[in-house]
Amino acid sequence: MDAVGKRRERCWKRDWVVEFDIAKFFDSVPWDLLVKAVEAHTDAVWVKLYVRRWLAAPLVMPDGALLERERGTPQGAPVSPVLANLFLHYAFDMRMDREFPSVWFERYADDGAPRTQREVSV
């Protein structure tokens, strides 16, 4: 499915669109809360072990130097959007549903756009 095309079509049903991008999300997401979100979905020790190892792995810079990290997840890595979706499900989506139930939105990783009323499932 053409997600961008579908989003564009749905947004034409309103006279306005508000899009958002959580600034510096992939650079700043705290590992302890990210791992906690993973733990809510699996009790497999090996999954949690590899997520922790992957998060803590240093980045190799173009000159070959290793950059140690304390938070964040590498942008462009295949698993980063999956981890972002898990984390933001708890940190953003659930709170928005609880605190602002009339605000409809679609979110993928750190990007979002409003959802039209017709898209809300009852």
C-alpha positions as a Markdown table, in Angstrom:
| # | Residue | x | y | z |
|---|---|---|---|---|
| 1 | Met | 0.0 | 0.0 | 0.0 |
| 2 | Asp | 1.2 | 3.5 | -0.8 |
| 3 | Ala | 1.2 | 4.9 | 2.8 |
| 4 | Val | 2.2 | 8.4 | 1.7 |
| 5 | Gly | -0.5 | 8.6 | -1.0 |
| 6 | Lys | -3.1 | 7.3 | 1.4 |
| 7 | Arg | -2.1 | 9.9 | 4.0 |
| 8 | Arg | -2.3 | 12.6 | 1.4 |
| 9 | Glu | -5.7 | 11.5 | 0.2 |
| 10 | Arg | -7.1 | 11.4 | 3.8 |
| 11 | Cys | -5.6 | 14.8 | 4.7 |
| 12 | Trp | -7.5 | 16.4 | 1.7 |
| 13 | Lys | -10.7 | 15.8 | 3.6 |
| 14 | Arg | -9.8 | 18.8 | 5.9 |
| 15 | Asp | -8.8 | 22.4 | 5.3 |
| 16 | Trp | -5.8 | 22.0 | 7.5 |
| 17 | Val | -3.0 | 19.5 | 8.4 |
| 18 | Val | -0.7 | 19.5 | 11.3 |
| 19 | Glu | 2.3 | 17.2 | 10.9 |
| 20 | Phe | 4.9 | 16.6 | 13.6 |
| 21 | Asp | 8.4 | 15.2 | 14.0 |
| 22 | Ile | 9.8 | 14.6 | 17.4 |
| 23 | Ala | 13.1 | 16.5 | 17.2 |
| 24 | Lys | 16.3 | 14.5 | 18.1 |
| 25 | Phe | 14.2 | 11.4 | 19.0 |
| 26 | Phe | 16.6 | 8.9 | 17.7 |
| 27 | Asp | 19.6 | 10.7 | 19.2 |
| 28 | Ser | 18.1 | 11.1 | 22.7 |
| 29 | Val | 15.7 | 8.2 | 23.5 |
| 30 | Pro | 16.7 | 6.8 | 26.9 |
| 31 | Trp | 17.8 | 3.2 | 26.8 |
| 32 | Asp | 16.3 | 2.1 | 30.1 |
| 33 | Leu | 12.8 | 3.2 | 29.0 |
| 34 | Leu | 13.3 | 1.7 | 25.6 |
| 35 | Val | 14.3 | -1.7 | 27.1 |
| 36 | Lys | 11.3 | -1.4 | 29.5 |
| 37 | Ala | 9.0 | -1.1 | 26.5 |
| 38 | Val | 10.6 | -4.2 | 24.9 |
| 39 | Glu | 10.2 | -6.1 | 28.1 |
| 40 | Ala | 6.5 | -5.4 | 28.1 |
| 41 | His | 6.3 | -7.5 | 24.9 |
| 42 | Thr | 8.6 | -10.3 | 25.5 |
| 43 | Asp | 10.2 | -12.3 | 28.4 |
| 44 | Ala | 12.7 | -13.9 | 26.0 |
| 45 | Val | 16.1 | -13.2 | 27.7 |
| 46 | Trp | 18.0 | -13.3 | 24.4 |
| 47 | Val | 15.8 | -10.6 | 22.8 |
| 48 | Lys | 16.4 | -8.3 | 25.7 |
| 49 | Leu | 20.1 | -9.1 | 25.7 |
| 50 | Tyr | 20.5 | -8.4 | 22.0 |
| 51 | Val | 18.5 | -5.1 | 22.2 |
| 52 | Arg | 20.7 | -3.9 | 25.1 |
| 53 | Arg | 23.9 | -4.9 | 23.2 |
| 54 | Trp | 22.8 | -3.3 | 20.0 |
| 55 | Leu | 21.9 | -0.1 | 21.7 |
| 56 | Ala | 25.2 | 0.1 | 23.5 |
| 57 | Ala | 27.4 | -0.8 | 20.5 |
| 58 | Pro | 29.7 | 2.1 | 19.6 |
| 59 | Leu | 29.2 | 3.8 | 16.3 |
| 60 | Val | 32.1 | 3.5 | 13.8 |
| 61 | Met | 32.9 | 7.0 | 12.4 |
| 62 | Pro | 34.1 | 7.5 | 8.8 |
| 63 | Asp | 37.7 | 7.8 | 10.0 |
| 64 | Gly | 37.4 | 4.5 | 11.8 |
| 65 | Ala | 37.1 | 6.0 | 15.3 |
| 66 | Leu | 34.6 | 4.4 | 17.7 |
| 67 | Leu | 32.0 | 6.8 | 19.2 |
| 68 | Glu | 30.6 | 5.5 | 22.6 |
| 69 | Arg | 27.0 | 6.3 | 23.1 |
| 70 | Glu | 24.8 | 6.5 | 26.3 |
| 71 | Arg | 21.4 | 7.0 | 24.7 |
| 72 | Gly | 19.7 | 7.0 | 21.4 |
| 73 | Thr | 19.4 | 4.5 | 18.6 |
| 74 | Pro | 21.1 | 4.7 | 15.2 |
| 75 | Gln | 19.0 | 6.4 | 12.6 |
| 76 | Gly | 18.7 | 4.4 | 9.4 |
| 77 | Ala | 19.2 | 1.1 | 11.2 |
| 78 | Pro | 16.3 | -1.4 | 10.4 |
| 79 | Val | 15.4 | -2.0 | 14.0 |
| 80 | Ser | 15.3 | 1.7 | 15.1 |
| 81 | Pro | 11.8 | 2.4 | 13.8 |
| 82 | Val | 10.5 | -0.8 | 15.5 |
| 83 | Leu | 12.0 | 0.2 | 18.8 |
| 84 | Ala | 10.7 | 3.8 | 18.3 |
| 85 | Asn | 7.2 | 2.5 | 17.7 |
| 86 | Leu | 7.3 | 0.4 | 20.9 |
| 87 | Phe | 8.7 | 3.2 | 23.0 |
| 88 | Leu | 6.3 | 5.8 | 21.6 |
| 89 | His | 3.3 | 3.6 | 22.0 |
| 90 | Tyr | 3.7 | 3.9 | 25.7 |
| 91 | Ala | 5.3 | 7.3 | 26.0 |
| 92 | Phe | 3.1 | 9.2 | 23.4 |
| 93 | Asp | 0.2 | 7.2 | 21.9 |
| 94 | Met | -1.3 | 5.9 | 25.2 |
| 95 | Arg | -1.0 | 9.3 | 26.8 |
| 96 | Met | -2.6 | 11.1 | 23.9 |
| 97 | Asp | -5.5 | 8.6 | 23.9 |
| 98 | Arg | -6.0 | 9.1 | 27.6 |
| 99 | Glu | -5.5 | 12.9 | 27.9 |
| 100 | Phe | -6.7 | 14.1 | 24.4 |
| 101 | Pro | -9.1 | 11.5 | 23.1 |
| 102 | Ser | -10.6 | 13.9 | 20.5 |
| 103 | Val | -7.2 | 14.4 | 18.8 |
| 104 | Trp | -6.8 | 11.8 | 16.2 |
| 105 | Phe | -3.4 | 11.1 | 14.7 |
| 106 | Glu | -1.3 | 8.6 | 12.8 |
| 107 | Arg | 2.3 | 8.1 | 13.9 |
| 108 | Tyr | 5.2 | 6.1 | 12.6 |
| 109 | Ala | 8.4 | 6.2 | 14.6 |
| 110 | Asp | 8.9 | 9.9 | 15.4 |
| 111 | Asp | 6.7 | 11.3 | 12.7 |
| 112 | Gly | 2.9 | 11.9 | 12.8 |
| 113 | Ala | 0.0 | 13.5 | 11.1 |
| 114 | Pro | -3.7 | 14.0 | 12.0 |
| 115 | Arg | -6.3 | 11.3 | 11.2 |
| 116 | Thr | -9.7 | 12.2 | 9.9 |
| 117 | Gln | -12.8 | 11.3 | 11.8 |
| 118 | Arg | -13.7 | 8.6 | 9.3 |
| 119 | Glu | -10.5 | 6.7 | 10.0 |
| 120 | Val | -11.3 | 6.2 | 13.7 |
| 121 | Ser | -12.5 | 2.6 | 14.2 |
| 122 | Val | -15.4 | 2.2 | 16.6 |
